[in-house]
Amino acid sequence: MHLLLEFIRPHGWLALITMLLVNGVLCYRFGGRTLFVTIPIVGIAYGLLDAAWIRAEMAKPDRDGQPDQDAVYFIGVILRCVFAAAMLFGSFVTAVLLSNAIHARNRKPMTKDGG
């Protein structure tokens, strides 16, 4: 649970819920090809947001001359993007299964005469 909170804390619940809802709606509407667009977009967005967050953290006066930890922060950004991609994939699977279930319910059964 701590890891999940560390993932969410920098940008907040609103960004996470918005990301999942937008991905779910797009995947429901346009199918699987949307996933290949949303994952890079979210990865770039998280990379930019994390870079701004890291710059703000590094600029704080209470850093007390700690050495620059670019590699550690970079690994954190990569892990956060991987975690976001896993959540987007879960949202994608849910949306596609829901779409298939709704479309299956709306299809008319075939009659003997083919109509």
Beta strands, then each sheet from edge to edge (+ up, - down):
end
